[in-house]
Amino acid sequence: MRLFTALEIASEQRLFLAERRANLPGAIWTPPENYHLTLRFLGEIKSRHMAEEVDFALSRVEATTFTLQISGIGVTATPRGEHLWFGVEPSEPLVRLQSRIETALRRIGLSPDTRRFTPRVTVAYLPWSPAAARWVQLNNLSRPEPMLVHSFTLFRSFLGTDAPHYENCADYPLAHPLVTSV
């Protein structure tokens, strides 16, 4: 099974991103229900035993809730076209969560992720197009309200001829930060 960990995008932010799906001929838009911020791509996990180890390791990750701000737009060129994405403002709690997930997965024998963690939400794919730069300019200053992150999710992905389908395998709640009274 093909697995990855991610933050689900809250409905208000999902709606905000979906409203920007216009004025870009040739774009293949990501369905709003697929919007997520990948924390770690695990790849193909072949055995049920290893999948159970992954679940146990992720259930032991300790982190606290935090606020996430989607902000800025970027384009990543690939040999087959471009990916359009909304970025995320730098956040120590987000980086710490991703690092703890990476550490937990390496402890159970998964290979380290060789890609640098770049938090973003992919919203479209398209063949190379000068229209992408115009779309970025039109939407770059747009940003939704911040969202509170309460958990992270283990997803299974199914690839097909259309958009991938993602199945939620498990949610891992984050702890609420301790509140001290004065």
N, C-alpha and C positions, 0 to 999 in steps of 0.2 A: 504494500500500500504506500502511496505517495503522500508524505506528511509534511506539515509546516506549522510553526507557531506564529500567532499574529494577534494584533489588537483588532477587535471588531470596531467598525466606525459606528458611532451612535446615530440614531435615526435623524436627528436635527442636522448633523453635519453631513450625513448621507444625502439628504434632500438638497442642502446647499450645493454640494458637488454635482449632483444630478442636474441642477438648474443651469449649470455651465455647459451642458451638452448641446451646443448649437454652433452654427456658423463655422464649421470645419469640414468641408467636403472630403469624402473618402475616409474619414475617421471610423474606426471600429470601436464603439464606446463600450467600456466595461459596464455590465449591468450593475446598478446601484447595490443590489443585494450581495455583490461580490467585493465591494469596497472593503479593504483591510490594510493594515500596516504590518508587513511581514517582520517578525522578530528573528526567526531562524528557519531556513529551509532545511529539512532533514533529508529529503530525497526519498528513495524507495526503501522502505523497511520491509524486509521479506518475511520475517518470522513473527508469529503471534507473541512468542516469548519476548522478543526485542521490543515490540510495540507495548507490551505490559511494562517492561523496564523503563521505556520512555515516559509512559504515564506516571509511574511511581516517581521517577526523577523530577518530573515537572511539578508534581504535587508537593514536593519538598522545597521548591523555590520560594524564598522569602523576599517579599517586597511590599511596599505600601502603595496605597492609592495615590494618584497624582493627576494633574491637569495637563492636557495635551492641546497644543494650539496648531492647527493646520494653517500654513502660511507660505505663500510663494509658490510659483509654478516652475517646472523645469521640463526639459526635453532631453531624452537620452537616445542617441543614435545607435542603431544596431545594423548589422548587414542587411536585415530584412525590412527596415523601416525605422520608425521612431516611436518611443513610448512617451506619452504625456502624463505628467504626474503633479500632484500637489505635495509640497514638502511639509516638514514639521519643524517648528522652532526648536532649537537645541534645548534639551532638558536633561539634567543630571539623573532624575529618577527613571526616565526612559532608558538612558544608556546603561544605568545600573541593572535594570530589569533584564535587558537584552544580554548583558554580560553574565548575569547569574544563570540565565537559561543556557547560554553557551557552555558555561562551566559544568552545569548539571549534566548536559548531554555528552560532553567529553568524558566525564567520569564513568559513564556507562559504556564507553568504547566507541562512540561516534567520532568520526574524523572532524577536525576543526573546520569551521566555515572559513574559507580562504578569502571571501569577499568582505570588503569593509562595510560595516553597518551604515546604511544611508536610509534613514527613515523617510518614507514617502508612501503616497496612496496613488497607484496607477489608475488613471481614468480613461485612457484611450490608447490605441495602437493605430498607426497609419503609415502608408508608404511615404517615403521622404517627400516633404511638401513645404514650399515657402509659406503656405497658409498657416502652418504650425506656429511660426514666429509671430504672426499677426494675432493668432488666438491667445498666445501667451501674453502679448502686450495688452490685449483687451481685458484679460482676467487676472493679471498678476497681482493687482492690489486688492483683489477680493479675498476675504477671509471670514470663515464662520466664527461663531462664538466658541470659546474653548470647551472641550469636553472632559468630563471626569472619567478617568480610567479606573474601573473597579476590578478588572480581571484580564487575564489573557487566555487564549484559546488554542487548542490543538485541532487542526483541520486536516481532513483527508481530501485530496483533490483528485478529480476525475477529468481527464482530458478527452476531448472529442472534437468533432468538426466545428462545433459552435464554441461559445464561451465555455471555459472550464466550469465545472460544478464543484462546489465546496460543501463538505459535510462536517458539521461540528462534532468532533469526537469527545471532547472534554473541555470544560471551563475550569480555570484555576483562579480562585478569588485572591485578591490582594488585601492585605491587612489595612485597617484604618490607622493612620498615625495617632500616636498617643496624644491626647489633649490634656495639658496640665492646667489646673486652675490656679489663679493667683489670689 
